[in-house]
Amino acid sequence: MAHEKNHDYHILQPSIQPLLGAIGAFIMLFGSVIYFHDGGPWMALIGLAIVIYVMVAWW
């Protein structure tokens, strides 16, 4: 136990979830812009699915 590090704060393990959530939000935003300009809703729905996946997987 001589090599144990004592920190004043809690260090979390690296996670891909925040990056994946941000990418999903960007895809949802971009898909919404396309949808509002007479495009299909598919890109916005894919982004929404990614965001929902991140919410379920993270919590």
C-alpha positions in Angstrom: 0.0 0.0 0.0 3.0 2.3 -0.2 2.2 3.0 -3.8 -1.4 4.1 -3.2 -2.1 7.6 -4.4 -4.2 9.9 -2.2 -6.0 12.6 -4.1 -8.1 15.5 -2.7 -10.7 14.7 -5.4 -12.3 11.7 -7.0 -10.8 10.5 -10.3 -13.2 8.7 -12.6 -12.3 6.2 -15.2 -12.3 7.5 -18.8 -15.7 7.0 -20.6 -16.8 7.4 -24.2 -20.4 8.3 -23.1 -20.0 12.1 -23.0 -18.4 12.2 -26.5 -21.1 9.9 -27.9 -23.8 12.0 -26.3 -22.4 15.2 -27.8 -22.1 13.5 -31.3 -25.7 12.3 -30.9 -26.9 15.8 -30.0 -25.1 17.3 -33.0 -26.6 14.7 -35.3 -30.1 15.4 -33.9 -29.6 19.2 -34.3 -28.3 18.8 -37.8 -31.1 16.4 -38.7 -33.7 18.8 -37.3 -32.3 21.6 -39.5 -32.6 19.3 -42.5 -36.1 18.3 -41.5 -37.2 21.9 -41.1 -36.0 22.6 -44.7 -38.2 19.9 -46.2 -35.9 17.0 -45.7 -36.7 13.6 -44.1 -36.8 13.1 -40.3 -34.4 10.2 -40.4 -31.2 11.9 -39.3 -33.0 13.7 -36.4 -34.4 10.4 -35.3 -31.0 8.6 -35.5 -29.6 11.4 -33.3 -32.4 11.1 -30.9 -31.9 7.3 -30.7 -28.2 7.9 -29.9 -29.0 10.4 -27.2 -31.6 8.0 -25.6 -29.1 5.2 -25.8 -26.5 7.3 -24.0 -29.0 8.2 -21.3 -30.0 4.6 -20.7 -26.4 3.3 -20.9 -24.9 6.0 -18.6 -27.6 5.9 -15.9 
